[in-house]
């Protein structure tokens, strides 16, 4: 029997010989770095941090579907989204991974109303990327997950407004029928302009997971809104969701009456005294805390009205 290893020597055109871990890099590897002196979009480029591509969308176009290609976005990288398809993740099975933390986290600024990071193929992973709203009057959405976006993972993504006018109106817009969406370790914050929702589901979904995520916004509608059609087996866990809105009594999380799943170990805050903070008649609500009065402590949410023998 031949000896086997997960490590392989490989040479990518335009790059150098490397030892790659098959578990992390089953396909090709590309590097994007707008701050590098030699950054350019050209065939054969992006194979090394020393010869990076200039934009993420160009790197996506060089990937091969369903082969596990990885795009590394280097520390300090910046670029703008100037149209709805400026960054169109339309090649299945790729990962776009930002390198760098704090001020060096790769940052993408939307400079058009329709400027959104578009997820338009299956099994896309976006990790450690910051998206910033930069259009006067508001950007319609930060991330647009189309019906083709089954299996999308958002991991460690940060969403930020610049001002109450340079804001996102929706953070993540999810098309109907999307399955196996995962949003984890994310940080979504708004500054209190005219936002409607943080996460908005246009219709049904199956096996959505939202976990270990912080959302602090001022939204006029439900923060996580799954009201239009039912979720099937939606899991929301270990999240903190706060809405600073004081004018409309809606919810931090709302399911359609027949939406199924479980929400557990979450903290909800809604800055309106008469507001409920969660709703979903067919979902399980376990060990959650809620508060609708600022500077007050939380209580069990929803209130337990049943007895367990």
BALOBA-1460 file (C-alpha; in Angstrom, 3 decimals):
// residues 309
<rec num="1" residu="x" x="0.000" y="0.000" z="0.000"/>
<rec num="2" residu="x" x="1.353" y="3.438" z="-0.934"/>
<rec num="3" residu="x" x="2.055" y="5.985" z="1.773"/>
<rec num="4" residu="x" x="-0.441" y="8.846" z="1.838"/>
<rec num="5" residu="x" x="-0.337" y="12.358" z="3.222"/>
<rec num="6" residu="x" x="-2.627" y="15.380" z="3.270"/>
<rec num="7" residu="x" x="0.342" y="17.546" z="2.219"/>
<rec num="8" residu="x" x="1.189" y="18.007" z="-1.442"/>
<rec num="9" residu="x" x="3.756" y="19.971" z="-3.422"/>
<rec num="10" residu="x" x="2.103" y="22.058" z="-6.096"/>
<rec num="11" residu="x" x="2.969" y="24.752" z="-8.591"/>
<rec num="12" residu="x" x="0.331" y="27.232" z="-9.644"/>
<rec num="13" residu="x" x="0.919" y="29.179" z="-12.890"/>
<rec num="14" residu="x" x="2.241" y="32.598" z="-11.960"/>
<rec num="15" residu="x" x="3.095" y="31.404" z="-8.468"/>
<rec num="16" residu="x" x="5.766" y="29.464" z="-6.657"/>
<rec num="17" residu="x" x="6.118" y="25.851" z="-5.541"/>
<rec num="18" residu="x" x="4.350" y="25.395" z="-2.218"/>
<rec num="19" residu="x" x="3.420" y="22.659" z="0.205"/>
<rec num="20" residu="x" x="-0.354" y="22.739" z="0.564"/>
<rec num="21" residu="x" x="-2.711" y="21.021" z="2.988"/>
<rec num="22" residu="x" x="-5.369" y="19.254" z="0.951"/>
<rec num="23" residu="x" x="-7.914" y="19.753" z="3.744"/>
<rec num="24" residu="x" x="-7.629" y="23.542" z="3.431"/>
<rec num="25" residu="x" x="-6.679" y="23.903" z="-0.228"/>
<rec num="26" residu="x" x="-8.057" y="21.146" z="-2.441"/>
<rec num="27" residu="x" x="-8.104" y="23.527" z="-5.408"/>
<rec num="28" residu="x" x="-6.223" y="26.582" z="-6.625"/>
<rec num="29" residu="x" x="-5.163" y="29.504" z="-4.413"/>
<rec num="30" residu="x" x="-5.343" y="33.167" z="-5.417"/>
<rec num="31" residu="x" x="-4.181" y="36.312" z="-3.622"/>
<rec num="32" residu="x" x="-5.799" y="39.769" z="-3.782"/>
<rec num="33" residu="x" x="-4.097" y="42.903" z="-2.432"/>
<rec num="34" residu="x" x="-4.995" y="46.377" z="-3.683"/>
<rec num="35" residu="x" x="-2.208" y="47.956" z="-1.620"/>
<rec num="36" residu="x" x="0.617" y="46.031" z="-3.285"/>
<rec num="37" residu="x" x="2.693" y="48.006" z="-5.761"/>
<rec num="38" residu="x" x="2.397" y="45.305" z="-8.443"/>
<rec num="39" residu="x" x="-1.304" y="44.481" z="-7.954"/>
<rec num="40" residu="x" x="-3.012" y="44.030" z="-11.313"/>
<rec num="41" residu="x" x="-5.823" y="42.032" z="-12.855"/>
<rec num="42" residu="x" x="-4.232" y="39.792" z="-15.459"/>
<rec num="43" residu="x" x="-4.306" y="36.145" z="-16.464"/>
<rec num="44" residu="x" x="-1.554" y="34.300" z="-14.659"/>
<rec num="45" residu="x" x="-1.616" y="36.748" z="-11.764"/>
<rec num="46" residu="x" x="-2.625" y="36.166" z="-8.166"/>
<rec num="47" residu="x" x="-0.585" y="33.019" z="-7.655"/>
<rec num="48" residu="x" x="1.596" y="34.600" z="-4.974"/>
<rec num="49" residu="x" x="1.282" y="37.401" z="-2.393"/>
<rec num="50" residu="x" x="4.087" y="39.087" z="-4.336"/>
<rec num="51" residu="x" x="2.057" y="39.155" z="-7.567"/>
<rec num="52" residu="x" x="-1.490" y="39.726" z="-6.322"/>
<rec num="53" residu="x" x="-4.652" y="40.548" z="-8.160"/>
<rec num="54" residu="x" x="-6.258" y="43.946" z="-7.571"/>
<rec num="55" residu="x" x="-9.904" y="42.964" z="-7.050"/>
<rec num="56" residu="x" x="-11.894" y="40.101" z="-5.588"/>
<rec num="57" residu="x" x="-14.286" y="39.801" z="-8.517"/>
<rec num="58" residu="x" x="-11.416" y="39.212" z="-10.952"/>
<rec num="59" residu="x" x="-10.115" y="36.456" z="-8.698"/>
<rec num="60" residu="x" x="-13.561" y="34.843" z="-8.604"/>
<rec num="61" residu="x" x="-13.574" y="34.704" z="-12.405"/>
<rec num="62" residu="x" x="-10.296" y="32.718" z="-12.360"/>
<rec num="63" residu="x" x="-11.728" y="30.031" z="-10.065"/>
<rec num="64" residu="x" x="-13.077" y="26.654" z="-11.144"/>
<rec num="65" residu="x" x="-16.488" y="25.609" z="-9.865"/>
<rec num="66" residu="x" x="-16.739" y="23.009" z="-7.111"/>
<rec num="67" residu="x" x="-12.987" y="22.357" z="-6.796"/>
<rec num="68" residu="x" x="-12.448" y="24.120" z="-3.476"/>
<rec num="69" residu="x" x="-10.546" y="27.134" z="-4.793"/>
<rec num="70" residu="x" x="-9.542" y="29.686" z="-2.131"/>
<rec num="71" residu="x" x="-9.100" y="33.444" z="-2.537"/>
<rec num="72" residu="x" x="-6.976" y="35.084" z="0.170"/>
<rec num="73" residu="x" x="-7.612" y="38.809" z="0.597"/>
<rec num="74" residu="x" x="-4.500" y="40.347" z="2.115"/>
<rec num="75" residu="x" x="-4.320" y="42.640" z="5.173"/>
<rec num="76" residu="x" x="-5.151" y="46.247" z="4.361"/>
<rec num="77" residu="x" x="-6.929" y="45.435" z="1.085"/>
<rec num="78" residu="x" x="-9.609" y="47.969" z="0.132"/>
<rec num="79" residu="x" x="-12.002" y="48.166" z="-2.781"/>
<rec num="80" residu="x" x="-15.383" y="49.649" z="-3.667"/>
<rec num="81" residu="x" x="-18.625" y="48.061" z="-4.780"/>
<rec num="82" residu="x" x="-19.959" y="50.438" z="-7.417"/>
<rec num="83" residu="x" x="-22.823" y="48.313" z="-8.788"/>
<rec num="84" residu="x" x="-24.994" y="45.304" z="-7.932"/>
<rec num="85" residu="x" x="-22.552" y="42.896" z="-9.599"/>
<rec num="86" residu="x" x="-19.200" y="44.540" z="-8.801"/>
<rec num="87" residu="x" x="-18.369" y="41.540" z="-6.622"/>
<rec num="88" residu="x" x="-20.432" y="38.624" z="-7.902"/>
<rec num="89" residu="x" x="-19.561" y="35.329" z="-6.216"/>
<rec num="90" residu="x" x="-20.939" y="33.197" z="-9.028"/>
<rec num="91" residu="x" x="-18.509" y="30.252" z="-8.982"/>
<rec num="92" residu="x" x="-19.672" y="27.398" z="-6.771"/>
<rec num="93" residu="x" x="-17.605" y="26.044" z="-3.919"/>
<rec num="94" residu="x" x="-15.092" y="28.847" z="-3.456"/>
<rec num="95" residu="x" x="-13.887" y="30.476" z="-0.242"/>
<rec num="96" residu="x" x="-12.996" y="34.162" z="0.104"/>
<rec num="97" residu="x" x="-10.924" y="34.589" z="3.255"/>
<rec num="98" residu="x" x="-9.737" y="37.908" z="4.611"/>
<rec num="99" residu="x" x="-6.380" y="38.112" z="6.383"/>
<rec num="100" residu="x" x="-5.673" y="40.766" z="8.983"/>
<rec num="101" residu="x" x="-7.523" y="42.133" z="11.996"/>
<rec num="102" residu="x" x="-8.577" y="45.506" z="13.359"/>
<rec num="103" residu="x" x="-7.753" y="48.303" z="10.928"/>
<rec num="104" residu="x" x="-6.066" y="45.763" z="8.642"/>
<rec num="105" residu="x" x="-9.181" y="43.659" z="8.088"/>
<rec num="106" residu="x" x="-9.914" y="43.717" z="4.325"/>
<rec num="107" residu="x" x="-12.588" y="46.370" z="3.792"/>
<rec num="108" residu="x" x="-15.118" y="46.687" z="1.000"/>
<rec num="109" residu="x" x="-17.119" y="49.919" z="0.737"/>
<rec num="110" residu="x" x="-20.425" y="50.166" z="-1.110"/>
<rec num="111" residu="x" x="-20.500" y="53.431" z="-3.086"/>
<rec num="112" residu="x" x="-23.830" y="52.838" z="-4.851"/>
<rec num="113" residu="x" x="-27.363" y="52.189" z="-3.637"/>
<rec num="114" residu="x" x="-27.298" y="48.744" z="-5.251"/>
<rec num="115" residu="x" x="-23.733" y="48.004" z="-4.155"/>
<rec num="116" residu="x" x="-23.906" y="44.601" z="-2.442"/>
<rec num="117" residu="x" x="-21.675" y="41.567" z="-2.128"/>
<rec num="118" residu="x" x="-23.607" y="39.073" z="-4.246"/>
<rec num="119" residu="x" x="-23.724" y="35.344" z="-3.448"/>
<rec num="120" residu="x" x="-24.877" y="33.815" z="-6.712"/>
<rec num="121" residu="x" x="-23.688" y="30.185" z="-6.559"/>
<rec num="122" residu="x" x="-23.778" y="27.298" z="-4.105"/>
<rec num="123" residu="x" x="-21.396" y="26.555" z="-1.233"/>
<rec num="124" residu="x" x="-19.666" y="29.931" z="-1.050"/>
<rec num="125" residu="x" x="-17.761" y="30.880" z="2.126"/>
<rec num="126" residu="x" x="-17.005" y="34.500" z="3.045"/>
<rec num="127" residu="x" x="-14.725" y="34.879" z="6.078"/>
<rec num="128" residu="x" x="-13.180" y="37.807" z="7.975"/>
<rec num="129" residu="x" x="-14.279" y="40.573" z="5.602"/>
<rec num="130" residu="x" x="-15.623" y="44.026" z="6.586"/>
<rec num="131" residu="x" x="-18.350" y="45.659" z="4.492"/>
<rec num="132" residu="x" x="-19.020" y="49.378" z="4.927"/>
<rec num="133" residu="x" x="-21.953" y="51.461" z="3.669"/>
<rec num="134" residu="x" x="-20.743" y="54.520" z="1.793"/>
<rec num="135" residu="x" x="-23.650" y="55.800" z="-0.293"/>
<rec num="136" residu="x" x="-25.717" y="58.856" z="0.652"/>
<rec num="137" residu="x" x="-29.330" y="57.880" z="1.190"/>
<rec num="138" residu="x" x="-28.476" y="54.304" z="2.057"/>
<rec num="139" residu="x" x="-27.310" y="51.084" z="0.422"/>
<rec num="140" residu="x" x="-30.203" y="48.725" z="-0.256"/>
<rec num="141" residu="x" x="-28.385" y="45.703" z="1.169"/>
<rec num="142" residu="x" x="-24.893" y="44.661" z="2.234"/>
<rec num="143" residu="x" x="-25.010" y="40.998" z="1.207"/>
<rec num="144" residu="x" x="-27.403" y="39.623" z="-1.405"/>
<rec num="145" residu="x" x="-27.879" y="35.843" z="-1.228"/>
<rec num="146" residu="x" x="-29.760" y="34.773" z="-4.344"/>
<rec num="147" residu="x" x="-31.790" y="31.599" z="-4.851"/>
<rec num="148" residu="x" x="-28.610" y="29.952" z="-6.168"/>
<rec num="149" residu="x" x="-26.826" y="30.544" z="-2.847"/>
<rec num="150" residu="x" x="-27.533" y="27.257" z="-1.041"/>
<rec num="151" residu="x" x="-24.815" y="26.276" z="1.415"/>
<rec num="152" residu="x" x="-23.516" y="29.827" z="1.890"/>
<rec num="153" residu="x" x="-21.412" y="30.481" z="4.994"/>
<rec num="154" residu="x" x="-20.750" y="33.949" z="6.407"/>
<rec num="155" residu="x" x="-18.054" y="33.608" z="9.067"/>
<rec num="156" residu="x" x="-16.607" y="36.523" z="11.001"/>
<rec num="157" residu="x" x="-18.106" y="39.114" z="8.650"/>
<rec num="158" residu="x" x="-18.417" y="42.681" z="9.953"/>
<rec num="159" residu="x" x="-21.044" y="45.122" z="8.639"/>
<rec num="160" residu="x" x="-20.801" y="48.841" z="9.422"/>
<rec num="161" residu="x" x="-22.516" y="52.123" z="8.596"/>
<rec num="162" residu="x" x="-20.413" y="55.228" z="8.033"/>
<rec num="163" residu="x" x="-23.108" y="57.694" z="9.226"/>
<rec num="164" residu="x" x="-26.883" y="57.596" z="9.702"/>
<rec num="165" residu="x" x="-27.165" y="58.614" z="6.034"/>
<rec num="166" residu="x" x="-24.353" y="56.425" z="4.692"/>
<rec num="167" residu="x" x="-26.045" y="53.268" z="5.947"/>
<rec num="168" residu="x" x="-27.269" y="49.800" z="5.064"/>
<rec num="169" residu="x" x="-31.046" y="49.454" z="4.848"/>
<rec num="170" residu="x" x="-30.771" y="45.643" z="5.063"/>
<rec num="171" residu="x" x="-27.684" y="43.747" z="6.147"/>
<rec num="172" residu="x" x="-28.324" y="40.305" z="4.638"/>
<rec num="173" residu="x" x="-31.107" y="39.702" z="2.102"/>
<rec num="174" residu="x" x="-31.898" y="35.997" z="1.600"/>
<rec num="175" residu="x" x="-33.887" y="34.852" z="-1.427"/>
<rec num="176" residu="x" x="-36.691" y="32.350" z="-1.052"/>
<rec num="177" residu="x" x="-35.894" y="28.593" z="-0.973"/>
<rec num="178" residu="x" x="-32.264" y="29.058" z="0.131"/>
<rec num="179" residu="x" x="-31.073" y="25.999" z="2.084"/>
<rec num="180" residu="x" x="-28.189" y="25.366" z="4.493"/>
<rec num="181" residu="x" x="-27.293" y="29.011" z="5.110"/>
<rec num="182" residu="x" x="-24.883" y="29.559" z="8.019"/>
<rec num="183" residu="x" x="-24.184" y="32.932" z="9.618"/>
<rec num="184" residu="x" x="-21.658" y="32.609" z="12.446"/>
<rec num="185" residu="x" x="-19.213" y="34.697" z="14.460"/>
<rec num="186" residu="x" x="-20.470" y="37.835" z="12.727"/>
<rec num="187" residu="x" x="-20.814" y="41.414" z="13.976"/>
<rec num="188" residu="x" x="-23.515" y="43.605" z="12.406"/>
<rec num="189" residu="x" x="-23.959" y="47.187" z="13.658"/>
<rec num="190" residu="x" x="-26.062" y="50.102" z="12.428"/>
<rec num="191" residu="x" x="-26.139" y="53.774" z="13.409"/>
<rec num="192" residu="x" x="-29.870" y="54.456" z="13.452"/>
<rec num="193" residu="x" x="-30.948" y="55.843" z="10.086"/>
<rec num="194" residu="x" x="-33.746" y="54.233" z="8.076"/>
<rec num="195" residu="x" x="-32.788" y="50.543" z="8.295"/>
<rec num="196" residu="x" x="-35.693" y="48.109" z="7.989"/>
<rec num="197" residu="x" x="-34.101" y="44.735" z="8.838"/>
<rec num="198" residu="x" x="-30.742" y="43.222" z="9.613"/>
<rec num="199" residu="x" x="-31.479" y="39.750" z="8.165"/>
<rec num="200" residu="x" x="-34.489" y="39.478" z="5.849"/>
<rec num="201" residu="x" x="-35.786" y="36.213" z="4.383"/>
<rec num="202" residu="x" x="-37.849" y="36.788" z="1.234"/>
<rec num="203" residu="x" x="-39.607" y="33.426" z="1.525"/>
<rec num="204" residu="x" x="-38.982" y="29.903" z="2.724"/>
<rec num="205" residu="x" x="-35.666" y="28.569" z="3.974"/>
<rec num="206" residu="x" x="-34.389" y="25.167" z="5.072"/>
<rec num="207" residu="x" x="-31.773" y="24.389" z="7.714"/>
<rec num="208" residu="x" x="-30.622" y="27.955" z="8.381"/>
<rec num="209" residu="x" x="-28.173" y="28.378" z="11.281"/>
<rec num="210" residu="x" x="-27.392" y="31.741" z="12.917"/>
<rec num="211" residu="x" x="-24.918" y="31.401" z="15.787"/>
<rec num="212" residu="x" x="-22.436" y="33.345" z="17.919"/>
<rec num="213" residu="x" x="-23.452" y="36.563" z="16.193"/>
<rec num="214" residu="x" x="-23.898" y="40.105" z="17.552"/>
<rec num="215" residu="x" x="-26.468" y="42.427" z="15.960"/>
<rec num="216" residu="x" x="-26.978" y="45.986" z="17.287"/>
<rec num="217" residu="x" x="-29.168" y="48.138" z="15.058"/>
<rec num="218" residu="x" x="-32.019" y="50.641" z="14.899"/>
<rec num="219" residu="x" x="-34.448" y="48.926" z="12.547"/>
<rec num="220" residu="x" x="-38.052" y="49.872" z="11.873"/>
<rec num="221" residu="x" x="-39.073" y="46.263" z="11.238"/>
<rec num="222" residu="x" x="-38.034" y="42.911" z="12.694"/>
<rec num="223" residu="x" x="-34.272" y="42.577" z="13.129"/>
<rec num="224" residu="x" x="-34.300" y="38.940" z="11.951"/>
<rec num="225" residu="x" x="-37.407" y="38.684" z="9.783"/>
<rec num="226" residu="x" x="-38.724" y="35.315" z="8.599"/>
<rec num="227" residu="x" x="-42.373" y="36.345" z="8.404"/>
<rec num="228" residu="x" x="-43.167" y="36.095" z="4.677"/>
<rec num="229" residu="x" x="-42.964" y="32.286" z="4.522"/>
<rec num="230" residu="x" x="-42.048" y="29.476" z="6.878"/>
<rec num="231" residu="x" x="-38.594" y="28.458" z="7.937"/>
<rec num="232" residu="x" x="-37.939" y="24.735" z="8.122"/>
<rec num="233" residu="x" x="-35.622" y="23.770" z="10.988"/>
<rec num="234" residu="x" x="-34.048" y="27.176" z="11.609"/>
<rec num="235" residu="x" x="-31.487" y="27.230" z="14.443"/>
<rec num="236" residu="x" x="-30.582" y="30.494" z="16.216"/>
<rec num="237" residu="x" x="-28.190" y="30.073" z="19.138"/>
<rec num="238" residu="x" x="-25.740" y="32.014" z="21.284"/>
<rec num="239" residu="x" x="-26.634" y="35.355" z="19.694"/>
<rec num="240" residu="x" x="-27.164" y="38.855" z="21.088"/>
<rec num="241" residu="x" x="-29.671" y="40.952" z="19.143"/>
<rec num="242" residu="x" x="-30.504" y="44.525" z="20.182"/>
<rec num="243" residu="x" x="-32.848" y="46.967" z="18.427"/>
<rec num="244" residu="x" x="-32.670" y="50.626" z="19.492"/>
<rec num="245" residu="x" x="-35.890" y="51.536" z="17.661"/>
<rec num="246" residu="x" x="-38.423" y="53.228" z="19.976"/>
<rec num="247" residu="x" x="-41.316" y="53.788" z="17.565"/>
<rec num="248" residu="x" x="-42.562" y="50.392" z="16.361"/>
<rec num="249" residu="x" x="-43.383" y="47.369" z="18.515"/>
<rec num="250" residu="x" x="-41.961" y="44.583" z="16.390"/>
<rec num="251" residu="x" x="-39.417" y="41.825" z="17.197"/>
<rec num="252" residu="x" x="-35.765" y="40.954" z="17.477"/>
<rec num="253" residu="x" x="-36.599" y="37.576" z="15.886"/>
<rec num="254" residu="x" x="-39.904" y="36.765" z="14.182"/>
<rec num="255" residu="x" x="-40.941" y="33.528" z="12.500"/>
<rec num="256" residu="x" x="-44.069" y="32.907" z="10.479"/>
<rec num="257" residu="x" x="-46.613" y="31.073" z="12.620"/>
<rec num="258" residu="x" x="-45.728" y="27.689" z="11.076"/>
<rec num="259" residu="x" x="-41.962" y="28.234" z="10.899"/>
<rec num="260" residu="x" x="-40.089" y="25.477" z="12.694"/>
<rec num="261" residu="x" x="-36.785" y="25.281" z="14.508"/>
<rec num="262" residu="x" x="-35.220" y="26.204" z="17.821"/>
<rec num="263" residu="x" x="-33.819" y="29.401" z="19.332"/>
<rec num="264" residu="x" x="-31.725" y="28.941" z="22.454"/>
<rec num="265" residu="x" x="-29.222" y="30.708" z="24.711"/>
<rec num="266" residu="x" x="-29.832" y="34.105" z="23.109"/>
<rec num="267" residu="x" x="-30.128" y="37.637" z="24.528"/>
<rec num="268" residu="x" x="-32.709" y="40.007" z="23.049"/>
<rec num="269" residu="x" x="-33.152" y="43.733" z="23.697"/>
<rec num="270" residu="x" x="-35.789" y="46.039" z="22.177"/>
<rec num="271" residu="x" x="-35.851" y="49.689" z="23.268"/>
<rec num="272" residu="x" x="-39.643" y="50.049" z="23.454"/>
<rec num="273" residu="x" x="-41.511" y="49.437" z="26.680"/>
<rec num="274" residu="x" x="-44.511" y="47.629" z="25.190"/>
<rec num="275" residu="x" x="-42.566" y="45.548" z="22.672"/>
<rec num="276" residu="x" x="-42.369" y="41.792" z="22.641"/>
<rec num="277" residu="x" x="-38.952" y="40.662" z="21.509"/>
<rec num="278" residu="x" x="-39.525" y="37.256" z="19.870"/>
<rec num="279" residu="x" x="-42.355" y="35.491" z="18.070"/>
<rec num="280" residu="x" x="-42.837" y="32.074" z="16.484"/>
<rec num="281" residu="x" x="-45.699" y="29.780" z="17.463"/>
<rec num="282" residu="x" x="-44.215" y="26.610" z="15.981"/>
<rec num="283" residu="x" x="-40.606" y="27.140" z="17.080"/>
<rec num="284" residu="x" x="-38.898" y="26.088" z="20.293"/>
<rec num="285" residu="x" x="-37.612" y="28.888" z="22.572"/>
<rec num="286" residu="x" x="-35.159" y="27.611" z="25.178"/>
<rec num="287" residu="x" x="-33.121" y="29.499" z="27.787"/>
<rec num="288" residu="x" x="-33.402" y="32.921" z="26.122"/>
<rec num="289" residu="x" x="-33.356" y="36.277" z="27.924"/>
<rec num="290" residu="x" x="-35.144" y="39.428" z="26.806"/>
<rec num="291" residu="x" x="-35.516" y="43.062" z="27.827"/>
<rec num="292" residu="x" x="-37.619" y="45.944" z="26.449"/>
<rec num="293" residu="x" x="-36.565" y="48.650" z="28.918"/>
<rec num="294" residu="x" x="-33.118" y="50.183" z="28.678"/>
<rec num="295" residu="x" x="-30.987" y="50.049" z="31.843"/>
<rec num="296" residu="x" x="-33.118" y="47.224" z="33.248"/>
<rec num="297" residu="x" x="-32.285" y="43.551" z="33.692"/>
<rec num="298" residu="x" x="-33.535" y="40.812" z="31.382"/>
<rec num="299" residu="x" x="-36.138" y="38.130" z="32.018"/>
<rec num="300" residu="x" x="-36.953" y="34.775" z="30.459"/>
<rec num="301" residu="x" x="-38.199" y="35.281" z="26.894"/>
<rec num="302" residu="x" x="-40.789" y="34.208" z="25.886"/>
<rec num="303" residu="x" x="-42.382" y="34.048" z="29.337"/>
<rec num="304" residu="x" x="-42.912" y="30.483" z="30.577"/>
<rec num="305" residu="x" x="-46.644" y="29.916" z="31.190"/>
<rec num="306" residu="x" x="-46.632" y="26.130" z="31.353"/>
<rec num="307" residu="x" x="-45.784" y="23.679" z="34.101"/>
<rec num="308" residu="x" x="-43.458" y="20.713" z="33.785"/>
<rec num="309" residu="x" x="-44.423" y="17.870" z="36.157"/>
